[in-house]
Amino acid sequence: MANSKKLSSCRKIPPQIYLWVAISIFGASSAVTRKLTEIGAQHFIGTHNPISLCNVLFVGNLCALFVLVIIYRRQLNLFNLKRLSRMEWFSLISVAIMAGAIAPGLIFQALALTGVNNVVLVGRLEPPLVLALSVWLLRERVNLWEIIGAIVAFIGVMLTIFLEPTELTTIPIRMSEIGIGELLAATGAIILAISTIIAKKSLSNVPLGIYNVVRTALGTAIFFLTALVLYGSDHFTDVLSPFLWQWMLAYGVLIVVIGQSFWLKGLRYLPVSTVSLVSSFTPIAGIFSAYLILGEVPTQAQYIGGSAILIGIFLSQVGIQHQVAYSRNRLTCVQTDQGIKNKTGFRGI
């Protein structure tokens, strides 16, 4: 009886809560990652930083995978695996490659080349892209306010990219210069947006445990093999360092396991428009975390771009509130009409 009450109370947790917790974790993840690499720089092993960005991604995911297998061990059986269709397996592998290996690798490389705030703000390309793809591919209905909000947020991201003063790591493009770090962050955001749509469209019926474990395991393996080809085996020289593993165990549990699990929990039960809106608050959490953890003060370009993003978020929120109010009024009208029909016995022609 006690277990059933506990289960019932867990089900009553609004899915929005899961999304907000996940977004708070994701917002802080870039600052936490940069801080960890700074801690590693103070504890060199020979001439190497044991907490390099590649080691953070690889070992952090291994720690997360170990915890995920323990948590979801009951779901990881041959019967559940055989129930997945070929399309689900194809989608699962695609999402694992994109969201578990390629996008994190690009974003981590961006963190090595530009400021955390830039990576956070440029990453806001993802919500407008998710919204656009959901309308195009998932046929979700959005109103004019949401469209305008997404466009304004997109403009804010572009302002952050083009107004940010860059120095060495730049690619000349006509009259402007785009930093390589910002370009990598933008590419990572695009890939994450595509993976979100695939997950929403094709993986809603895949057990959460199987999704998390396969995504983490396959993403980690692909990233490791790619890094070996690009950088060589020496790149992971300090991968067995106890100092690295003690930090990565905490990182993997908090950022990967809790963050991803809560994100998927909310993603499954909410429309893409709501997911897009909530995820738009990531830059606020990211900039706040960068200031608290790293002391990184926003630049003028980040203030301008961030302000535009906030305006876009506000406009999108207005649109969602209008949509919710319209749905409620329509439901009330239908219920009233149904009540009249029940009383009079009238069923129409």
N, C-alpha and C positions, 0 to 999 in steps of 0.2 A: 504493500500500500504506500509506504514511504517513497519507494523508488518511482511509482507511477506519478505521485505528486511532484516529485523532483523533475521528472521528465516533462510533465505538463507545464511546470513553471518555466523550464528552458524553452519550450515551444512558444511561450507567450512573449519572449524577448523580441521586440521589433527588429526586423532585418536591417533597418536603418542604423541601429546601434552597432551591429557588426561592421557595417561599412565605415562609420565614423571612427571606430577604434582602429580599423585597418588603415584608413587614410592618415590618422595621426602617426601610426607606426611608419608608414611609407614616407610621410613627410619628413620624419626625423632620420630616415635610413641613410640619406646621403651625408648628412652632417656626422652621423655616428661612424660611417665608413671612413670618412676623411680623418676623424679623430683617432680611429684605430690605427691608421697608417702612420699618423704622427707619433703615437705611442710606440709603434714598432721601430720608427726611426731613432728613438731614444734607446733602443735595446738591439742594436745591430748584432748579427751573428757573422763574424768575419767582416765582409764588405756588403752583406745583404740585409735588407729589411725583412724580417720574418713575416711581418703583417703587410705584405705587398697587396695591391688591389686584386691581382690574380689569385693569390692565396686566400684572400678574404672570400672571394666568390667560390672557389673550389672547395676549400676546407669548410667554410660556412655551410655550403649546401650538403656536404657529407654529414656534418653534425645534424643538420635539419633532417636529412634522410633517415638517419638512425632513430631520431625521436619519432618521426612520422610512422616508421615501420612498427614501433612499439605501440603507438596510439591506435593505429588502424589495422593491427595484425588480424583481427577477426574478418575484416573485409577482403584481405589479401589471400584468397583461396582460388583454386582452379575453377570452381563453379561460377563465381562472379566474373572471372576473366573471360570464360567462354561465352558468357551472356552478351558481351560487347559485340556489336556488329562491326563489319569491316569499315563502314563509314566512321563509326565512333573511334575505332583504332587509328584510322588515318588522321582524323581531326585531333585526337589526343597526341599523336606523335608530332603533328604540325605545331600545335600549341607548345609542346615541350621544347621543340627546337627553337621556336621564335621567342617565347616568353621565358624559357628556362636557360637559354644559352646565348642566342644572338643579342637580344635587347639588353640583358644585364651586362654582357661584355662591352657593348657600345657605351652604355651609360657609365660603367666603371672607368673606361678609357677617357671619357669626357671629364670625369672628376679629376683625372690626372692632368688635364690640360686647361681647365677653366674653373672659376669659382663655383661653390656649391649653389649659391643663389641663381646663377645663370642656368645650371643644369636643372634646377627645380622649376624655374619659370619657363624655360624652353620645353620642358617635359609636359607643359600644359597644352601642347599641341594635341595630346592624346584625347581629352574629352570632346573637343569639337569634331575630331575625326571619328570618334566612336558614335557620336550623334548622327553625323552625316551617313556613315556606313549603316547604322541601324535603320535609318529611313530608306536607304537604297536597297539594302539586302534583306532586312528583317521586316520591312513594310510597317514599321512603327510610326504612329501618327504624332506629329509635334506641331505646336502652334507657332505663330509668327514671332512671339516674344522669345521663345526658346531659340529660334533660328537667329534672330538679331543678337541675342546674348552670346551664342556660339561664335558668330562673326566678330563681335567686339572682343571676345576673349582671344580669338585667333590673331586679331590685329595687335593686341597686347603682347602676345608672344613674338610677333614679327618686330615690334618696336624694341623689345628686349634684345633681340638678335642684332638688329642693324644699328641701334644707338650705342651699344656697348663698345667702349674703346678697346681695341685689341692691339697686340704688340707683335709677337713673333710667330705664333701658330695661327696663321691666317691664310685664306684662299682668296685671291683677288677676284671680284665679280663686278665688272663695270665700274660704277662710281663708289661702290661700297666694299667693305671687307667683312667676311664672315669667319669667325674663329672656327678652327677645326673642332674644338671641344663642343661648341654650340651645334655644329653640324652633326656631330656624332650623337648628341643628346636628342636632336630632332629626329634623326633616323631611328633611334631606339624607341621614341614615342610613337612613331608611325607603325613600327612592328608590333608594339604592345597593343595599339588600337585594333589592328587586324586580328591579333590573337584573342582579344576580348570578344570580338564579334563571332569568331569561330567557336569559342567556348560557349557563348550564349546560345548560338544556333544549334550546335551539334552535340554538346556535352552535358546538357541539363539532366539527363537520366543516368549519367555515369556516377557511380558511388564516389563520394568526396575523397575517401581514403585512397582508392585506386587512382583517381585523378592526381592527387597531390604527390603520391609516391612515384608514379610513372613520370610525371612532369619533372620532378626534382631529380630522379635517378637519370633519366635520359638527357635532361639539360646539362647536368653535371658532367656526364660522360662525354657529350659532344663538345662542351667547352674545354675540357681537359685535352682531348685529342687535337682540337683546333689550336690550342695554345702550344702544344708540343710541336706541331708542324710549323707554326709561325715563329716561335721563340726558342725552341729547342728544350731538351730535358733539363738544362741548367736553370731554367726559369722556375722550377719547383724544387730547388735545392733544399730549402728550409721547410718543406711541407710537413715534416715529422717533428717539428719543434714543439715541445710541451707548452712553451710560452704562447705560440700561435693557437694551439688547440684549446687552451683554457679560455681565451677570448672568443674564439669562434663558436664554442659550445653555447655561450650566452647569446651571441649574435644570431646563430642559426635558429635557436628556439624562439627568440623574440621577433626578429625581422621576417624570417622565412616561414616558420611553422605557424605562429600565432597570426602574423600579418596576412599571409596567403589564405589560411583557413577561414579567417573572419571575412576576408574579401570575397571569397567564393560563396560563403554562406549568404552574404547579402546579395551577391550578383544573381543567385539562382531565384530569388523570390521578389526581385524588384525590376521594374522596366528599365531599359537602357538609359532613358532620359533622366531618371532619378539617379542612377549610378553615375552618369556623366556629371550631374550637378554636384553631388557629394564629392566626387573625385576632384572637382575644380577647386576645392578648398585645400588641396595638397600644397600649393605654393605658400599659403599662409603658415601652415604647420612647418614647412621646409625652411622658410626665411626666419621664422621665430626660433626654430631649432638651431639654425646656422649661427644666429646671433648669440644664443645662450651657450651652445657647446663650443663654437669656434671663435666667437667674437667678430664674426664677419658682418660688417655694416653694409646695408644695401647701397648700391651706386645710384646715380641719377637715372640712368637707363632702366635700372630695375624698379625704381620708384614709378617711373612713367608707365612702363609695361605692366607692372603689378597693379597699378591703379586701373588701367584699362581692363585687365583680367577681372578685377573685383566688380567693375561696372557690368561686365558681361555676365558674371555670376548672378548679380542682382537681377538683371533683366531675365535671365533664365528662370530664376526663382519666381518672378512675377508670372511668367508663362505657366509654370507648373502649378502654381496656386490657382490660376484661372482654370486650368484643365481639371484640377481636382474639384473645384466648385461647380464646374459645368457637369461633371460626372455625377456628383451628389444630387444636383437639381434634377438631372435627367432620371436618376434612379427614383427620386421622390415622386416625380410625375408618373412614372411607370407604375409604382406601387399604389398611388392614389387611383389611377385609372383601373388597375386590376381590382382594387377594393370595390369600386363602383360596379364593375362587371360582376363581381361575386355576389353583390347585394341584389342586383336587378336580374341576374341570369342572362344578361345580354352578352353575346360572344362575337357580334359583328357579322358581316356578310361572309 
